[in-house]
């Protein structure tokens, strides 16, 4: 995502304003007057305006300074740019977020609706007895398949060891 506009560098006079669009970076000096001298290492600064425009910036950090008379302000610019980025305005971003939230809410409602209906069917199929008012149930009858081992049957089960679950 491109960085559209942000503030960098605080000075007593004000702040540098940096705007990025594609590979073009525009830096505005905090001095209010015209006839500002820009110093950019490795690049010709032929403008004397408040705004310094760097076209085809390659995302390398740069030390910029603007001066007016004997006053000088410096800025370390470390901005990442890209040639094929698309800029989105705030309304588009808000629309995308709103649509995402509405779709998510719709999926949650559908999942809740279908899981609620499925739970009722599974519970009814598992128990075919009609449910009456809640009453105290007697304890379950012991299963005859799991009788306690009698004295004469111990050797029958002696080979079975404890099983880990």
Secondary structure, DSSP 8 states (H G I E B T S, - for coil): ----EEEEEE-SS-EEEEEEETTEEEEE-S--SS--EEEETTS-----SSEEEETT--S--EEEEEEETTEEEEEEE-----TT-----HHHHHHHHHHHHHHHHHHHHHHHHHHHHHHHHHHHHH--S---S----------GGG----GGGGGGSTT------
